[in-house]
Amino acid sequence: MFEHDFNNQENKANLLCVSIHKGIGAGIILNQQIYRGYRGAAGEIGRMLVSSSNQTKIEDICSEDAVVERLKSLKNNNNLERSDLVKLATQGDSGVQTILQEFIHGIAKILVNVSVFLAPEEIYLSSPLLEELPALFAKIKACTEKWGLIPRLYLIGNSNYATLLGASSLIIHHVLQLDNYNLKFHYQ
């Protein structure tokens, strides 16, 4: 809702926002409406299986938490956080580069696959990790273009506000009984 109501100047009807945080989820707008699916479970793309033999989910490999956990294992240090990952990546640590390369390819695969299923006009990524390491976003974008991703791909700035502002928009729509109307908001 954040992208649809705050940044969608061309009034696109079909948008996808992929959130990469503790897990991986998607906000889906189809034909100007939020698509929730059965029991509100639409968008749980992080639960897609990448290996049926051991039921590995994509978010077990590509979520921010999964990447940090792999860093902890690599460095044998359970006290590491995203900031440490960013610092090591900036310093060119080869182990971190390997972890991030797997992250890039995993996220690119998700985006291509989801775009095939939903055919959005635009795809937005919401991720503090990508905000802190914008070169990762450029590499994801290059991968998706190479693999045939058709919609435009964007990185949401200030992603920590996206959920708050999107929820605010939903509440305003509901309270004013404007659920079927397109409202446009601006923020600074």
N, CA, C and O atoms as a DFTB+ gen file, in Angstrom:
752 C
 N C O
     1  1       0.826      -1.197       0.000
     2  2       0.000       0.000       0.000
     3  2       0.867       1.257       0.000
     4  3       0.504       2.270      -0.597
     5  1       2.002       1.184       0.666
     6  2       2.898       2.338       0.697
     7  2       3.276       2.750      -0.719
     8  3       3.109       3.911      -1.093
     9  1       3.776       1.825      -1.496
    10  2       4.190       2.158      -2.864
    11  2       2.995       2.577      -3.708
    12  3       3.094       3.529      -4.482
    13  1       1.880       1.893      -3.575
    14  2       0.696       2.213      -4.369
    15  2       0.178       3.614      -4.063
    16  3      -0.152       4.363      -4.983
    17  1       0.102       3.974      -2.797
    18  2      -0.529       5.237      -2.415
    19  2       0.439       6.408      -2.241
    20  3       0.008       7.561      -2.250
    21  1       1.731       6.138      -2.083
    22  2       2.679       7.229      -1.863
    23  2       3.607       7.476      -3.054
    24  3       4.026       8.612      -3.277
    25  1       3.930       6.445      -3.812
    26  2       4.941       6.593      -4.862
    27  2       4.481       6.177      -6.251
    28  3       5.288       6.182      -7.180
    29  1       3.253       5.829      -6.423
    30  2       2.741       5.310      -7.681
    31  2       2.140       6.444      -8.515
    32  3       0.923       6.527      -8.680
    33  1       2.994       7.300      -9.029
    34  2       2.531       8.476      -9.757
    35  2       1.787       8.125     -11.047
    36  3       0.887       8.854     -11.466
    37  1       2.157       7.026     -11.664
    38  2       1.522       6.624     -12.927
    39  2       0.291       5.752     -12.705
    40  3      -0.310       5.265     -13.663
    41  1      -0.088       5.555     -11.427
    42  2      -1.280       4.805     -11.064
    43  2      -1.284       3.388     -11.646
    44  3      -2.274       2.949     -12.231
    45  1      -0.189       2.697     -11.481
    46  2      -0.084       1.310     -11.945
    47  2      -1.083       0.448     -11.179
    48  3      -1.292       0.648      -9.983
    49  1      -1.695      -0.503     -11.866
    50  2      -2.735      -1.335     -11.264
    51  2      -2.199      -2.606     -10.626
    52  3      -2.860      -3.185      -9.764
    53  1      -1.017      -3.050     -11.032
    54  2      -0.482      -4.324     -10.576
    55  2       0.948      -4.128     -10.081
    56  3       1.877      -3.952     -10.870
    57  1       1.103      -4.163      -8.763
    58  2       2.402      -3.917      -8.142
    59  2       2.759      -5.057      -7.195
    60  3       1.887      -5.733      -6.649
    61  1       4.038      -5.249      -7.019
    62  2       4.531      -6.247      -6.082
    63  2       5.636      -5.607      -5.260
    64  3       6.549      -4.990      -5.809
    65  1       5.551      -5.754      -3.943
    66  2       6.611      -5.285      -3.071
    67  2       7.140      -6.483      -2.303
    68  3       6.393      -7.151      -1.588
    69  1       8.421      -6.751      -2.451
    70  2       9.053      -7.871      -1.761
    71  2       9.854      -7.305      -0.590
    72  3      10.731      -6.459      -0.761
    73  1       9.528      -7.794       0.595
    74  2      10.160      -7.347       1.817
    75  2      11.158      -8.396       2.285
    76  3      10.809      -9.560       2.480
    77  1      12.405      -7.968       2.463
    78  2      13.476      -8.869       2.890
    79  2      13.964      -8.388       4.249
    80  3      14.755      -7.450       4.348
    81  1      13.484      -9.040       5.275
    82  2      13.848      -8.699       6.644
    83  2      14.131     -10.012       7.381
    84  3      14.990     -10.785       6.958
    85  1      13.418     -10.263       8.473
    86  2      13.565     -11.525       9.198
    87  2      13.188     -12.700       8.301
    88  3      13.793     -13.769       8.373
    89  1      12.202     -12.491       7.474
    90  2      11.766     -13.471       6.491
    91  2      11.673     -12.776       5.148
    92  3      12.250     -11.707       4.946
    93  1      10.939     -13.395       4.229
    94  2      10.721     -12.772       2.925
    95  2       9.232     -12.867       2.631
    96  3       8.656     -13.954       2.606
    97  1       8.632     -11.730       2.412
    98  2       7.205     -11.687       2.123
    99  2       6.936     -10.729       0.989
   100  3       7.816      -9.977       0.569
   101  1       5.711     -10.763       0.496
   102  2       5.346      -9.875      -0.603
   103  2       3.999      -9.232      -0.335
   104  3       3.066      -9.871       0.152
   105  1       3.923      -7.960      -0.662
   106  2       2.651      -7.261      -0.707
   107  2       2.234      -7.240      -2.166
   108  3       3.011      -6.855      -3.039
   109  1       1.008      -7.654      -2.422
   110  2       0.549      -7.819      -3.801
   111  2      -0.662      -6.926      -4.052
   112  3      -1.647      -6.979      -3.315
   113  1      -0.582      -6.117      -5.083
   114  2      -1.734      -5.342      -5.529
   115  2      -2.027      -5.786      -6.957
   116  3      -1.202      -5.631      -7.857
   117  1      -3.218      -6.341      -7.140
   118  2      -3.682      -6.768      -8.463
   119  2      -4.951      -5.997      -8.803
   120  3      -5.881      -5.939      -7.999
   121  1      -4.987      -5.416      -9.968
   122  2      -6.147      -4.639     -10.417
   123  2      -6.564      -3.593      -9.376
   124  3      -7.746      -3.454      -9.062
   125  1      -5.596      -2.873      -8.856
   126  2      -5.787      -1.785      -7.888
   127  2      -6.261      -2.254      -6.512
   128  3      -6.604      -1.419      -5.674
   129  1      -6.290      -3.549      -6.256
   130  2      -6.764      -4.082      -4.984
   131  2      -5.681      -4.917      -4.309
   132  3      -4.912      -5.607      -4.978
   133  1      -5.626      -4.850      -2.985
   134  2      -4.706      -5.716      -2.256
   135  2      -5.181      -7.146      -2.450
   136  3      -6.364      -7.447      -2.293
   137  1      -4.259      -8.009      -2.789
   138  2      -4.587      -9.427      -2.912
   139  2      -4.095     -10.126      -1.656
   140  3      -2.897     -10.170      -1.375
   141  1      -5.045     -10.670      -0.907
   142  2      -4.709     -11.324       0.352
   143  2      -4.699     -12.848       0.232
   144  3      -4.006     -13.525       0.991
   145  1      -5.454     -13.383      -0.705
   146  2      -5.519     -14.830      -0.870
   147  2      -6.333     -15.490       0.230
   148  3      -6.887     -14.821       1.103
   149  1      -6.395     -16.792       0.173
   150  2      -7.148     -17.579       1.141
   151  2      -6.509     -17.443       2.515
   152  3      -5.311     -17.671       2.680
   153  1      -7.318     -17.072       3.496
   154  2      -6.865     -16.871       4.877
   155  2      -5.741     -15.841       5.000
   156  3      -4.980     -15.868       5.967
   157  1      -5.636     -14.947       4.038
   158  2      -4.637     -13.888       4.083
   159  2      -3.214     -14.363       3.874
   160  3      -2.266     -13.662       4.230
   161  1      -3.053     -15.550       3.299
   162  2      -1.718     -16.145       3.175
   163  2      -0.988     -15.788       1.888
   164  3       0.141     -16.235       1.686
   165  1      -1.594     -15.000       1.019
   166  2      -0.899     -14.615      -0.220
   167  2       0.323     -13.785       0.125
   168  3       0.286     -12.982       1.057
   169  1       1.375     -13.965      -0.597
   170  2       2.582     -13.183      -0.399
   171  2       3.626     -13.837       0.475
   172  3       4.697     -13.263       0.673
   173  1       3.360     -14.999       0.999
   174  2       4.349     -15.702       1.829
   175  2       5.369     -16.403       0.931
   176  3       5.546     -17.620       0.999
   177  1       6.035     -15.613       0.091
   178  2       6.940     -16.189      -0.903
   179  2       8.210     -16.767      -0.301
   180  3       8.870     -17.594      -0.929
   181  1       8.557     -16.350       0.894
   182  2       9.732     -16.894       1.557
   183  2       9.570     -18.352       1.940
   184  3      10.548     -19.036       2.241
   185  1       8.340     -18.820       1.927
   186  2       8.077     -20.211       2.287
   187  2       8.137     -21.162       1.096
   188  3       7.925     -22.366       1.240
   189  1       8.428     -20.610      -0.082
   190  2       8.587     -21.480      -1.257
   191  2       9.761     -22.411      -1.011
   192  3      10.808     -21.995      -0.514
   193  1       9.576     -23.670      -1.365
   194  2      10.637     -24.654      -1.163
   195  2      11.661     -24.581      -2.280
   196  3      11.312     -24.464      -3.454
   197  1      12.925     -24.651      -1.901
   198  2      13.998     -24.704      -2.888
   199  2      14.607     -26.094      -2.950
   200  3      15.327     -26.432      -3.889
   201  1      14.307     -26.888      -1.939
   202  2      14.777     -28.263      -1.927
   203  2      13.707     -29.104      -1.242
   204  3      13.416     -28.913      -0.061
   205  1      13.129     -30.029      -1.987
   206  2      12.063     -30.841      -1.410
   207  2      12.614     -31.940      -0.509
   208  3      11.892     -32.454       0.345
   209  1      13.875     -32.307      -0.684
   210  2      14.429     -33.406       0.109
   211  2      14.530     -33.054       1.587
   212  3      14.295     -33.908       2.442
   213  1      14.875     -31.819       1.898
   214  2      14.958     -31.441       3.308
   215  2      14.045     -30.260       3.636
   216  3      14.190     -29.638       4.688
   217  1      13.130     -29.956       2.765
   218  2      12.137     -28.891       2.920
   219  2      12.762     -27.536       3.267
   220  3      12.275     -26.830       4.150
   221  1      13.827     -27.186       2.576
   222  2      14.469     -25.890       2.754
   223  2      13.632     -24.828       2.067
   224  3      13.287     -24.956       0.892
   225  1      13.308     -23.772       2.813
   226  2      12.555     -22.650       2.267
   227  2      13.530     -21.579       1.797
   228  3      14.649     -21.482       2.301
   229  1      13.100     -20.782       0.836
   230  2      13.960     -19.745       0.280
   231  2      14.378     -18.734       1.351
   232  3      15.488     -18.205       1.294
   233  1      13.499     -18.456       2.331
   234  2      13.886     -17.500       3.365
   235  2      14.909     -18.086       4.335
   236  3      15.534     -17.344       5.092
   237  1      15.086     -19.409       4.320
   238  2      16.149     -20.031       5.117
   239  2      17.524     -19.734       4.518
   240  3      18.551     -19.939       5.164
   241  1      17.528     -19.255       3.287
   242  2      18.774     -18.963       2.582
   243  2      18.964     -17.463       2.355
   244  3      20.077     -16.949       2.466
   245  1      17.870     -16.766       2.038
   246  2      17.988     -15.393       1.542
   247  2      17.407     -14.291       2.420
   248  3      17.522     -13.118       2.063
   249  1      16.793     -14.613       3.540
   250  2      16.305     -13.528       4.395
   251  2      17.504     -12.854       5.062
   252  3      18.604     -13.406       5.094
   253  1      17.278     -11.677       5.582
   254  2      18.363     -10.981       6.269
   255  2      18.856     -11.802       7.457
   256  3      20.060     -11.913       7.686
   257  1      17.926     -12.372       8.206
   258  2      18.328     -13.197       9.349
   259  2      19.169     -14.391       8.912
   260  3      20.153     -14.733       9.568
   261  1      18.786     -15.028       7.804
   262  2      19.541     -16.187       7.319
   263  2      20.956     -15.792       6.910
   264  3      21.909     -16.523       7.179
   265  1      21.091     -14.648       6.267
   266  2      22.415     -14.177       5.844
   267  2      23.282     -13.882       7.074
   268  3      24.461     -14.235       7.100
   269  1      22.706     -13.240       8.082
   270  2      23.452     -12.938       9.299
   271  2      23.822     -14.235      10.032
   272  3      24.923     -14.347      10.570
   273  1      22.910     -15.210      10.054
   274  2      23.212     -16.498      10.694
   275  2      24.373     -17.203       9.990
   276  3      25.218     -17.815      10.642
   277  1      24.411     -17.116       8.670
   278  2      25.515     -17.726       7.932
   279  2      26.832     -17.005       8.234
   280  3      27.891     -17.630       8.301
   281  1      26.752     -15.692       8.415
   282  2      27.941     -14.932       8.802
   283  2      28.428     -15.380      10.185
   284  3      29.625     -15.583      10.387
   285  1      27.502     -15.532      11.130
   286  2      27.864     -15.983      12.478
   287  2      28.572     -17.329      12.417
   288  3      29.571     -17.553      13.101
   289  1      28.042     -18.215      11.592
   290  2      28.643     -19.543      11.454
   291  2      30.032     -19.442      10.811
   292  3      30.981     -20.088      11.256
   293  1      30.136     -18.632       9.774
   294  2      31.407     -18.461       9.075
   295  2      32.492     -17.918      10.006
   296  3      33.630     -18.387       9.990
   297  1      32.129     -16.939      10.803
   298  2      33.098     -16.273      11.679
   299  2      33.143     -16.887      13.081
   300  3      33.919     -16.454      13.933
   301  1      32.303     -17.900      13.309
   302  2      32.245     -18.565      14.614
   303  2      32.053     -17.546      15.741
   304  3      32.754     -17.563      16.753
   305  1      31.055     -16.641      15.519
   306  2      30.793     -15.567      16.471
   307  2      29.289     -15.295      16.486
   308  3      28.746     -14.759      15.520
   309  1      28.620     -15.660      17.569
   310  2      27.169     -15.501      17.671
   311  2      26.729     -14.075      17.994
   312  3      25.531     -13.818      18.112
   313  1      27.651     -13.166      18.135
   314  2      27.301     -11.788      18.479
   315  2      27.257     -10.856      17.269
   316  3      27.064      -9.651      17.429
   317  1      27.428     -11.385      16.084
   318  2      27.452     -10.547      14.887
   319  2      26.041     -10.131      14.480
   320  3      25.069     -10.839      14.739
   321  1      25.951      -8.965      13.836
   322  2      24.678      -8.401      13.378
   323  2      24.827      -7.888      11.953
   324  3      25.891      -7.999      11.344
   325  1      23.728      -7.320      11.428
   326  2      23.751      -6.774      10.067
   327  2      24.857      -5.743       9.901
   328  3      25.523      -5.717       8.867
   329  1      25.063      -4.894      10.903
   330  2      26.102      -3.862      10.798
   331  2      27.484      -4.489      10.595
   332  3      28.318      -3.936       9.877
   333  1      27.725      -5.632      11.223
   334  2      29.005      -6.332      11.038
   335  2      29.108      -6.886       9.617
   336  3      30.167      -6.839       8.991
   337  1      27.996      -7.406       9.129
   338  2      27.961      -7.911       7.751
   339  2      28.286      -6.796       6.768
   340  3      29.086      -6.981       5.851
   341  1      27.670      -5.651       6.961
   342  2      27.900      -4.497       6.089
   343  2      29.365      -4.071       6.146
   344  3      29.983      -3.804       5.115
   345  1      29.909      -4.009       7.348
   346  2      31.302      -3.603       7.513
   347  2      32.242      -4.571       6.805
   348  3      33.147      -4.148       6.085
   349  1      32.028      -5.878       7.010
   350  2      32.882      -6.889       6.373
   351  2      32.723      -6.887       4.853
   352  3      33.696      -7.074       4.122
   353  1      31.500      -6.675       4.386
   354  2      31.266      -6.610       2.935
   355  2      31.992      -5.413       2.340
   356  3      32.591      -5.515       1.269
   357  1      31.940      -4.280       3.030
   358  2      32.618      -3.066       2.568
   359  2      34.130      -3.254       2.536
   360  3      34.817      -2.683       1.689
   361  1      34.640      -4.053       3.459
   362  2      36.076      -4.332       3.511
   363  2      36.495      -5.398       2.497
   364  3      37.686      -5.658       2.327
   365  1      35.507      -6.024       1.813
   366  2      35.829      -7.008       0.786
   367  2      36.118      -8.396       1.320
   368  3      36.771      -9.184       0.635
   369  1      35.659      -8.723       2.508
   370  2      35.864     -10.051       3.093
   371  2      35.364     -11.130       2.128
   372  3      34.202     -11.104       1.721
   373  1      36.226     -12.073       1.761
   374  2      35.884     -13.068       0.736
   375  2      34.768     -14.011       1.182
   376  3      33.932     -14.394       0.364
   377  1      34.736     -14.390       2.443
   378  2      33.661     -15.254       2.934
   379  2      32.317     -14.562       2.868
   380  3      31.314     -15.165       2.484
   381  1      32.301     -13.300       3.241
   382  2      31.070     -12.509       3.179
   383  2      30.640     -12.330       1.729
   384  3      29.448     -12.374       1.424
   385  1      31.604     -12.129       0.835
   386  2      31.268     -11.976      -0.586
   387  2      30.578     -13.235      -1.115
   388  3      29.645     -13.135      -1.912
   389  1      31.019     -14.408      -0.687
   390  2      30.384     -15.663      -1.100
   391  2      28.951     -15.739      -0.586
   392  3      28.042     -16.106      -1.330
   393  1      28.747     -15.394       0.681
   394  2      27.402     -15.388       1.267
   395  2      26.502     -14.417       0.505
   396  3      25.357     -14.748       0.194
   397  1      27.007     -13.233       0.206
   398  2      26.204     -12.219      -0.482
   399  2      25.926     -12.606      -1.927
   400  3      24.874     -12.257      -2.462
   401  1      26.841     -13.315      -2.568
   402  2      26.601     -13.767      -3.942
   403  2      25.440     -14.761      -3.970
   404  3      24.608     -14.713      -4.876
   405  1      25.380     -15.657      -2.989
   406  2      24.262     -16.595      -2.889
   407  2      22.957     -15.850      -2.611
   408  3      21.908     -16.201      -3.153
   409  1      23.026     -14.829      -1.771
   410  2      21.869     -13.978      -1.479
   411  2      21.362     -13.309      -2.754
   412  3      20.163     -13.317      -3.033
   413  1      22.275     -12.734      -3.521
   414  2      21.917     -12.044      -4.765
   415  2      21.206     -12.997      -5.715
   416  3      20.144     -12.668      -6.244
   417  1      21.777     -14.166      -5.934
   418  2      21.162     -15.122      -6.869
   419  2      19.824     -15.645      -6.346
   420  3      18.890     -15.837      -7.125
   421  1      19.724     -15.875      -5.049
   422  2      18.466     -16.346      -4.477
   423  2      17.355     -15.328      -4.620
   424  3      16.244     -15.677      -5.020
   425  1      17.636     -14.072      -4.300
   426  2      16.625     -13.017      -4.421
   427  2      16.259     -12.808      -5.888
   428  3      15.085     -12.624      -6.209
   429  1      17.238     -12.832      -6.770
   430  2      16.951     -12.662      -8.206
   431  2      16.032     -13.774      -8.703
   432  3      15.107     -13.511      -9.472
   433  1      16.272     -15.006      -8.277
   434  2      15.403     -16.122      -8.679
   435  2      13.976     -15.929      -8.175
   436  3      13.011     -16.158      -8.905
   437  1      13.855     -15.506      -6.925
   438  2      12.520     -15.240      -6.371
   439  2      11.791     -14.215      -7.232
   440  3      10.634     -14.413      -7.602
   441  1      12.473     -13.124      -7.546
   442  2      11.839     -12.035      -8.293
   443  2      11.404     -12.478      -9.686
   444  3      10.307     -12.141     -10.133
   445  1      12.252     -13.222     -10.363
   446  2      11.891     -13.706     -11.700
   447  2      10.703     -14.657     -11.605
   448  3       9.756     -14.540     -12.383
   449  1      10.743     -15.592     -10.663
   450  2       9.652     -16.562     -10.530
   451  2       8.332     -15.897     -10.162
   452  3       7.295     -16.213     -10.744
   453  1       8.365     -14.983      -9.205
   454  2       7.137     -14.303      -8.794
   455  2       6.606     -13.429      -9.917
   456  3       5.392     -13.311     -10.084
   457  1       7.491     -12.816     -10.688
   458  2       7.012     -11.980     -11.792
   459  2       6.344     -12.821     -12.871
   460  3       5.429     -12.352     -13.548
   461  1       6.793     -14.056     -13.031
   462  2       6.146     -14.953     -13.993
   463  2       4.732     -15.290     -13.521
   464  3       3.805     -15.330     -14.330
   465  1       4.560     -15.530     -12.230
   466  2       3.247     -15.904     -11.692
   467  2       2.271     -14.743     -11.665
   468  3       1.101     -14.924     -12.004
   469  1       2.719     -13.548     -11.270
   470  2       1.812     -12.440     -11.013
   471  2       1.796     -11.368     -12.096
   472  3       0.841     -10.596     -12.181
   473  1       2.820     -11.307     -12.912
   474  2       2.930     -10.315     -13.986
   475  2       2.694      -8.885     -13.502
   476  3       1.845      -8.183     -14.053
   477  1       3.435      -8.440     -12.474
   478  2       3.261      -7.059     -12.022
   479  2       3.876      -6.080     -13.009
   480  3       4.739      -6.440     -13.810
   481  1       3.417      -4.838     -12.938
   482  2       3.977      -3.789     -13.781
   483  2       5.298      -3.287     -13.211
   484  3       6.190      -2.872     -13.950
   485  1       5.407      -3.329     -11.896
   486  2       6.620      -2.898     -11.215
   487  2       6.825      -3.757      -9.979
   488  3       5.866      -4.243      -9.380
   489  1       8.094      -3.939      -9.602
   490  2       8.445      -4.673      -8.392
   491  2       9.326      -3.773      -7.533
   492  3      10.281      -3.163      -8.014
   493  1       8.981      -3.708      -6.256
   494  2       9.731      -2.905      -5.298
   495  2      10.359      -3.823      -4.261
   496  3       9.740      -4.795      -3.827
   497  1      11.576      -3.517      -3.869
   498  2      12.249      -4.264      -2.811
   499  2      12.360      -3.378      -1.581
   500  3      12.758      -2.217      -1.668
   501  1      12.007      -3.938      -0.450
   502  2      12.114      -3.264       0.834
   503  2      13.093      -4.059       1.675
   504  3      12.798      -5.184       2.078
   505  1      14.265      -3.478       1.946
   506  2      15.296      -4.214       2.663
   507  2      16.330      -3.267       3.256
   508  3      17.010      -2.551       2.520
   509  1      16.452      -3.257       4.571
   510  2      17.514      -2.442       5.185
   511  2      18.912      -2.858       4.701
   512  3      19.783      -2.006       4.523
   513  1      19.125      -4.147       4.491
   514  2      20.425      -4.622       4.019
   515  2      20.756      -4.033       2.646
   516  3      21.881      -3.588       2.414
   517  1      19.782      -4.032       1.741
   518  2      20.007      -3.463       0.408
   519  2      20.186      -1.950       0.467
   520  3      20.919      -1.378      -0.340
   521  1      19.521      -1.302       1.416
   522  2      19.705       0.140       1.578
   523  2      21.133       0.450       2.032
   524  3      21.732       1.434       1.595
   525  1      21.668      -0.391       2.904
   526  2      23.018      -0.162       3.416
   527  2      24.099      -0.592       2.437
   528  3      25.213      -0.068       2.462
   529  1      23.768      -1.550       1.571
   530  2      24.714      -2.022       0.547
   531  2      24.047      -1.918      -0.833
   532  3      23.670      -2.938      -1.412
   533  1      23.899      -0.706      -1.361
   534  2      23.173      -0.518      -2.623
   535  2      23.795      -1.267      -3.806
   536  3      23.109      -1.529      -4.794
   537  1      25.064      -1.608      -3.721
   538  2      25.683      -2.379      -4.802
   539  2      25.021      -3.746      -4.933
   540  3      24.990      -4.311      -6.026
   541  1      24.494      -4.285      -3.838
   542  2      23.772      -5.561      -3.905
   543  2      22.518      -5.424      -4.763
   544  3      22.205      -6.298      -5.572
   545  1      21.802      -4.307      -4.572
   546  2      20.600      -4.081      -5.380
   547  2      20.958      -4.017      -6.859
   548  3      20.257      -4.593      -7.691
   549  1      22.039      -3.324      -7.192
   550  2      22.467      -3.232      -8.593
   551  2      22.778      -4.616      -9.160
   552  3      22.459      -4.901     -10.314
   553  1      23.399      -5.476      -8.352
   554  2      23.724      -6.834      -8.814
   555  2      22.471      -7.684      -8.954
   556  3      22.373      -8.487      -9.882
   557  1      21.511      -7.523      -8.047
   558  2      20.233      -8.243      -8.164
   559  2      19.522      -7.806      -9.438
   560  3      19.006      -8.632     -10.191
   561  1      19.502      -6.507      -9.666
   562  2      18.849      -5.959     -10.861
   563  2      19.518      -6.492     -12.131
   564  3      18.830      -6.853     -13.086
   565  1      20.841      -6.542     -12.147
   566  2      21.564      -7.064     -13.313
   567  2      21.232      -8.540     -13.543
   568  3      21.038      -8.965     -14.682
   569  1      21.169      -9.314     -12.463
   570  2      20.815     -10.738     -12.578
   571  2      19.412     -10.910     -13.140
   572  3      19.195     -11.707     -14.052
   573  1      18.461     -10.163     -12.595
   574  2      17.078     -10.325     -13.038
   575  2      16.918      -9.915     -14.502
   576  3      16.161     -10.539     -15.246
   577  1      17.622      -8.880     -14.906
   578  2      17.553      -8.462     -16.316
   579  2      18.148      -9.529     -17.224
   580  3      17.621      -9.803     -18.302
   581  1      19.243     -10.127     -16.784
   582  2      19.886     -11.186     -17.561
   583  2      18.952     -12.394     -17.699
   584  3      18.939     -13.063     -18.732
   585  1      18.170     -12.665     -16.645
   586  2      17.278     -13.826     -16.643
   587  2      15.886     -13.526     -17.188
   588  3      15.010     -14.391     -17.165
   589  1      15.681     -12.314     -17.677
   590  2      14.438     -12.009     -18.373
   591  2      13.334     -11.388     -17.543
   592  3      12.165     -11.488     -17.915
   593  1      13.669     -10.743     -16.420
   594  2      12.640     -10.065     -15.635
   595  2      12.124      -8.884     -16.446
   596  3      12.899      -8.026     -16.867
   597  1      10.829      -8.844     -16.661
   598  2      10.245      -7.807     -17.509
   599  2       9.875      -6.536     -16.746
   600  3      10.188      -5.446     -17.225
   601  1       9.220      -6.623     -15.576
   602  2       8.844      -5.366     -14.912
   603  2      10.056      -4.616     -14.377
   604  3      11.117      -5.195     -14.141
   605  1       9.870      -3.319     -14.194
   606  2      10.917      -2.512     -13.590
   607  2      11.108      -2.918     -12.135
   608  3      10.161      -3.322     -11.460
   609  1      12.332      -2.806     -11.669
   610  2      12.683      -3.162     -10.304
   611  2      13.198      -1.916      -9.591
   612  3      14.062      -1.208     -10.106
   613  1      12.657      -1.655      -8.394
   614  2      13.031      -0.477      -7.628
   615  2      13.386      -0.862      -6.195
   616  3      12.902      -1.863      -5.666
   617  1      14.232      -0.054      -5.586
   618  2      14.555      -0.217      -4.169
   619  2      13.846       0.889      -3.402
   620  3      13.973       2.067      -3.735
   621  1      13.105       0.505      -2.379
   622  2      12.408       1.479      -1.547
   623  2      13.412       2.115      -0.600
   624  3      14.136       1.416       0.110
   625  1      13.454       3.425      -0.593
   626  2      14.275       4.144       0.365
   627  2      13.528       4.289       1.676
   628  3      12.298       4.332       1.678
   629  1      14.230       4.364       2.776
   630  2      13.596       4.476       4.092
   631  2      12.550       3.387       4.316
   632  3      11.420       3.662       4.719
   633  1      12.947       2.158       4.050
   634  2      12.007       1.036       4.114
   635  2      11.391       0.855       5.495
   636  3      10.339       0.230       5.625
   637  1      12.035       1.394       6.531
   638  2      11.467       1.249       7.867
   639  2      10.161       2.029       8.029
   640  3       9.411       1.770       8.971
   641  1       9.871       2.976       7.135
   642  2       8.613       3.717       7.177
   643  2       7.527       3.094       6.292
   644  3       6.349       3.417       6.440
   645  1       7.910       2.223       5.396
   646  2       6.954       1.683       4.425
   647  2       5.779       0.975       5.099
   648  3       4.629       1.190       4.716
   649  1       6.051       0.143       6.088
   650  2       4.984      -0.583       6.763
   651  2       4.066       0.369       7.510
   652  3       2.843       0.242       7.435
   653  1       4.639       1.310       8.223
   654  2       3.848       2.278       8.988
   655  2       2.957       3.117       8.072
   656  3       1.763       3.268       8.330
   657  1       3.534       3.654       7.020
   658  2       2.759       4.512       6.116
   659  2       1.741       3.705       5.310
   660  3       0.636       4.185       5.056
   661  1       2.102       2.485       4.904
   662  2       1.152       1.626       4.202
   663  2      -0.027       1.261       5.079
   664  3      -1.172       1.280       4.626
   665  1       0.243       0.928       6.334
   666  2      -0.839       0.604       7.280
   667  2      -1.712       1.829       7.530
   668  3      -2.933       1.713       7.636
   669  1      -1.089       3.002       7.626
   670  2      -1.859       4.239       7.807
   671  2      -2.805       4.464       6.633
   672  3      -3.953       4.868       6.820
   673  1      -2.326       4.206       5.444
   674  2      -3.168       4.349       4.257
   675  2      -4.350       3.382       4.309
   676  3      -5.479       3.765       4.002
   677  1      -4.100       2.146       4.690
   678  2      -5.190       1.157       4.804
   679  2      -6.241       1.612       5.805
   680  3      -7.441       1.495       5.553
   681  1      -5.791       2.130       6.936
   682  2      -6.724       2.596       7.970
   683  2      -7.549       3.766       7.446
   684  3      -8.763       3.812       7.639
   685  1      -6.888       4.709       6.784
   686  2      -7.605       5.865       6.226
   687  2      -8.643       5.401       5.207
   688  3      -9.781       5.871       5.225
   689  1      -8.261       4.483       4.321
   690  2      -9.222       3.939       3.353
   691  2     -10.438       3.349       4.078
   692  3     -11.584       3.612       3.712
   693  1     -10.166       2.561       5.095
   694  2     -11.244       1.852       5.792
   695  2     -12.132       2.807       6.596
   696  3     -13.357       2.746       6.490
   697  1     -11.530       3.678       7.389
   698  2     -12.304       4.582       8.241
   699  2     -13.171       5.518       7.405
   700  3     -14.312       5.801       7.770
   701  1     -12.637       5.993       6.296
   702  2     -13.406       6.906       5.431
   703  2     -14.283       6.161       4.426
   704  3     -14.924       6.778       3.575
   705  1     -14.305       4.840       4.530
   706  2     -15.088       3.986       3.628
   707  2     -14.753       4.272       2.165
   708  3     -15.634       4.422       1.319
   709  1     -13.449       4.343       1.898
   710  2     -12.952       4.601       0.553
   711  2     -12.128       3.417       0.050
   712  3     -11.156       3.599      -0.683
   713  1     -12.517       2.209       0.445
   714  2     -11.734       1.019       0.113
   715  2     -11.542       0.829      -1.390
   716  3     -10.525       0.275      -1.806
   717  1     -12.471       1.263      -2.198
   718  2     -12.377       1.060      -3.651
   719  2     -11.922       2.314      -4.397
   720  3     -12.096       2.411      -5.612
   721  1     -11.348       3.260      -3.683
   722  2     -10.870       4.488      -4.299
   723  2      -9.353       4.554      -4.211
   724  3      -8.744       4.062      -3.261
   725  1      -8.766       5.169      -5.213
   726  2      -7.316       5.387      -5.199
   727  2      -7.044       6.713      -4.513
   728  3      -7.488       7.767      -4.968
   729  1      -6.320       6.647      -3.428
   730  2      -5.896       7.858      -2.736
   731  2      -4.393       8.020      -2.953
   732  3      -3.659       7.034      -3.013
   733  1      -3.949       9.237      -3.067
   734  2      -2.519       9.510      -3.235
   735  2      -2.064      10.398      -2.097
   736  3      -2.661      11.438      -1.819
   737  1      -0.983       9.966      -1.435
   738  2      -0.414      10.685      -0.325
   739  2       1.010      11.090      -0.668
   740  3       1.632      10.525      -1.568
   741  1       1.513      12.068       0.057
   742  2       2.906      12.491      -0.116
   743  2       3.558      12.569       1.256
   744  3       2.894      12.892       2.241
   745  1       4.820      12.284       1.327
   746  2       5.577      12.403       2.566
   747  2       6.951      12.966       2.231
   748  3       7.396      12.921       1.084
   749  1       7.606      13.490       3.243
   750  2       8.957      14.029       3.044
   751  2       9.882      13.481       4.076
   752  3      11.067      13.812       4.081
